[in-house]
């Protein structure tokens, strides 16, 4: 059964629309299509035009439904969830499809009289793409726990708590026709320099010209509307903007259509680097 949940980003209050009351779902428009604008330039030979690109328009989701009783109470719930100009997250569930998208409230209207009463909610999604509900994590180098009970400690030998898996490779398969960004986290377990992540297929690289000490973390976001580098020093625990550390030939990596094999490394002491990659698949419609 189709179910929609809208969550207000201010207070995290939620409301559910489905084929049941108190908020019976009548229609939801704007989720099964995507609109684009094709740009062309006139041909130098005066015949036809040449394709130059397609811009994807914002998405407008319109929810209509029915309230059958407790009108004052239910009307207040909707107005509290959807104040104009506020942001939120739209969650969509139908059979095995689970998606979400961020929105800004454009309009809400509820009929004043009658039984039942109709509500209409208009949401604008500046980024028109739906995503998975949860991020997928790709670990480039991981630790395998070794500590267990019963604990036996021999004199002069010590205890092995964990071993590091030596692999520095990971893979992301993009089965959609949309390139998407990722979140990269570099974690230092000792001194190292110039951490990087490279796409083996394209040789595109994100490299930082810096040294890291044990416990330091660097978080890089390469998303379409959020490209940023944050350095968290282990000594101060303060997050600082670090975009100036990006190597001049580096790119904010995008996951191209098909297979993307990623390799993490460092200029020196690569064995001290732990790398994690997080991503959401993106979808044009549900």
SVG drawing of the C-alpha trace seen along z (x, -y; Angstrom):
<svg xmlns="http://www.w3.org/2000/svg" viewBox="-21 -31 79 49">
<polyline fill="none" stroke="black" stroke-width="0.4" points="0.0,0.0 1.2,-3.5 2.4,-5.5 3.8,-9.0 5.5,-10.5 6.4,-14.2 8.9,-15.3 9.4,-18.9 13.1,-19.8 12.5,-22.3 11.0,-20.0 11.1,-16.6 7.3,-16.3 5.9,-13.9 2.5,-13.3 1.5,-10.1 -0.7,-10.1 -2.1,-6.8 -5.5,-5.1 -6.7,-5.6 -7.8,-8.4 -7.2,-10.9 -5.4,-12.0 -6.7,-10.0 -4.6,-10.2 -6.5,-11.1 -3.8,-12.0 -0.1,-12.8 1.2,-14.5 4.8,-15.2 6.5,-12.0 6.3,-9.8 7.8,-12.3 10.8,-14.6 10.9,-17.8 13.9,-19.1 14.8,-22.0 16.8,-21.1 19.3,-23.8 20.5,-24.0 22.6,-26.4 22.0,-27.4 24.1,-25.4 26.9,-27.3 25.6,-26.0 22.1,-27.3 20.5,-23.9 18.8,-22.9 20.5,-23.3 23.1,-21.5 22.3,-20.0 24.3,-21.6 22.7,-20.2 19.6,-19.5 18.7,-21.4 16.5,-19.5 13.7,-21.6 12.7,-21.7 10.0,-19.2 6.6,-20.3 4.8,-17.7 1.1,-18.3 -0.7,-16.1 -4.5,-16.1 -6.5,-14.3 -9.5,-14.1 -10.2,-14.9 -13.5,-13.4 -13.7,-14.6 -11.8,-16.4 -11.4,-19.2 -9.8,-21.8 -7.3,-19.3 -6.3,-17.8 -6.1,-21.2 -3.7,-22.4 -1.5,-19.3 -1.2,-20.0 -0.5,-23.7 2.2,-22.9 3.9,-20.4 3.8,-22.6 4.5,-26.3 5.2,-28.3 8.8,-28.6 10.0,-25.8 11.9,-22.8 11.3,-19.1 11.8,-15.6 9.2,-13.7 9.3,-9.9 7.7,-7.6 6.9,-3.9 5.2,-1.5 5.8,2.2 9.6,2.5 10.2,-1.1 11.6,-3.4 12.7,-6.9 13.1,-10.3 13.5,-13.9 13.9,-17.3 11.3,-20.0 10.3,-23.6 6.6,-24.3 5.0,-26.4 1.3,-26.4 -1.3,-24.6 -5.0,-24.9 -7.9,-23.2 -11.6,-23.7 -13.4,-25.7 -16.8,-23.9 -18.3,-20.6 -17.9,-16.9 -15.4,-15.6 -13.0,-18.5 -10.3,-18.5 -6.6,-19.6 -4.1,-20.4 -0.3,-20.7 2.2,-22.0 5.9,-21.2 8.8,-22.5 11.9,-20.3 14.8,-22.5 16.9,-19.3 14.5,-17.2 16.1,-13.8 14.9,-11.2 17.4,-9.2 17.6,-6.0 16.5,-6.3 19.9,-5.4 23.4,-6.0 25.5,-3.0 29.0,-2.8 32.0,-1.5 35.1,-0.8 38.4,-1.0 40.4,0.3 38.8,1.9 39.7,3.3 38.9,6.9 38.4,7.3 40.5,9.9 39.8,9.3 37.5,11.9 36.8,13.8 38.2,15.7 41.1,13.3 44.6,14.9 47.6,12.5 51.0,14.1 53.9,12.2 55.9,10.2 53.6,10.9 50.6,8.7 47.1,8.8 46.1,8.4 42.9,6.2 42.5,5.9 44.2,6.4 43.9,4.0 42.7,5.4 45.2,4.3 42.8,3.7 42.6,0.1 40.0,0.8 36.3,0.4 33.6,0.3 30.4,-1.6 28.1,-0.6 25.8,-3.3 22.9,-1.6 21.0,-4.8 21.5,-7.4 22.4,-10.1 25.9,-10.9 26.0,-11.5 28.5,-12.8 29.9,-11.0 31.1,-11.7 34.7,-10.7 36.1,-10.3 39.9,-10.1 40.9,-8.8 44.5,-8.8 45.8,-6.1 49.2,-7.5 51.2,-10.2 50.7,-10.4 50.7,-12.9 48.7,-13.7 45.7,-11.3 43.9,-10.7 41.0,-8.8 41.2,-7.9 38.7,-6.5 40.6,-3.7 38.5,-3.7 38.7,-7.4 41.9,-8.3 40.1,-11.2 41.5,-12.0 40.7,-13.9 44.0,-14.6 44.7,-16.8 48.1,-18.5 48.4,-18.1 49.8,-16.0 47.6,-14.2 48.3,-13.0 46.8,-10.1 43.1,-10.7 42.7,-13.4 39.7,-13.2 39.0,-14.9 35.4,-14.8 35.0,-15.6 31.5,-16.1 31.3,-16.1 27.5,-16.3 26.0,-18.5 25.0,-21.2 27.4,-20.6 31.1,-20.5 33.2,-21.0 36.2,-19.8 36.3,-19.8 39.3,-19.0 38.7,-17.8 42.0,-17.9 42.3,-15.2 44.1,-17.7 41.3,-20.4 38.2,-18.5 37.3,-21.6 35.9,-21.3 37.6,-23.8 37.0,-24.6 39.9,-23.0 39.0,-23.7 42.5,-25.3 44.1,-21.8 42.6,-20.5 45.3,-19.7 45.0,-22.0 44.5,-19.1 42.0,-17.3 38.3,-17.0 35.2,-16.6 34.6,-13.0 31.3,-12.0 30.2,-8.4 29.7,-7.9 27.2,-5.6 28.4,-2.0 31.2,-0.7 33.4,-3.0 36.5,-1.3 38.0,-3.5 41.4,-3.3 42.5,-5.1 46.1,-5.9 48.6,-8.5 51.9,-10.0 53.6,-8.6 52.7,-6.1 49.6,-4.8 49.2,-2.0 48.1,-4.6 45.1,-5.7 41.6,-4.4 39.1,-5.6 35.3,-5.3 33.0,-6.4 29.3,-7.0 26.8,-7.6 23.1,-7.8 21.8,-6.5 19.7,-9.1 16.5,-8.6 14.6,-10.7 11.2,-9.4 9.5,-6.8"/>
</svg>
